[in-house]
Amino acid sequence: MFWATVAVVGGITLTVLSADKFVEGAASLASRLGMSHFLIGLTIISIGTSAPELFVSTVAALNGSPGLALGNALGSNIANIALVLGATACIFPLIVSRPLVRREIPLLLLITLFLCALAYRGIFDLFAGILLLTVLPTVLFYLTKKELASGEETEIHSLPIGFSIVLTMGGLIILLGSSEALVWGAVEIARFFGVSELVIGLTIIAIGTSVPELAASVAAALKNKTDIVLGTIIGSNIFNSLGVIGIASTISPFVIERQVLQRDLPWTLGLTLVLYLLARFSVRGTLTCSYGILLLLLYVSYLYHIVATIVPNQ
């Protein structure tokens, strides 16, 4: 149990740090090799804050723990909306841009509905995985094109090519190793407490891998760029829903547990709808501290719901 806990804590820390360096190095290297900023934004930068979820879920699926992968993706989406946005809004009022209300948030709501429809087949299989991964490039292209049309360039730090290679390869190696340690520790903790891997993915792993979104949101707010906080969260949730779950389904098809259909998917859809309503009807286009407190209370309610519906492993 001790080493499992060390693996989880150390795995989360190294995963978050190495993901940031991997994305920074890969973006710089791609720019040095002549890739356009638009294409870099469409690919590398788009998955930046979701890299921990992507690698952890991929490793979990490869290791035969698809429930952990699904829990990580859904739990991260829930944590991004209720915990990350809630905590950030409690510190800084968040500006809601009109394009987000008209385009991006409805798009996220539509994708969440699509994910729920696929889930109610009772299985995430190869068909579902390919379908999700087929939709992803179109959505990323649409979002990045709209960002480019707004006149905002993707910010890429130019680094020496040797240093870029070191960051990319080193970040990738540490990211893979820490993801492996994190998945092992999570499985061992689940076995120790007699709960499903899904529960661990929805709670400990989801909160841990949502740290980049929280850090990015607070950093943006500190720079008085609160209008991009919502964009970061929406982009991350879209990639989690289509990319992370799509890859996990393709690697290791899995039957969906009853708790996911009755608890986690409704919470994911419900919180996405709440986000839309808050953004749509917010006073002066701002998510204030009172909205943040509401979101945090909803997250506490979700955690209580998990505890109340835990089914011990036999």
Disulfide bonds with the S-S distance in Angstrom:
none
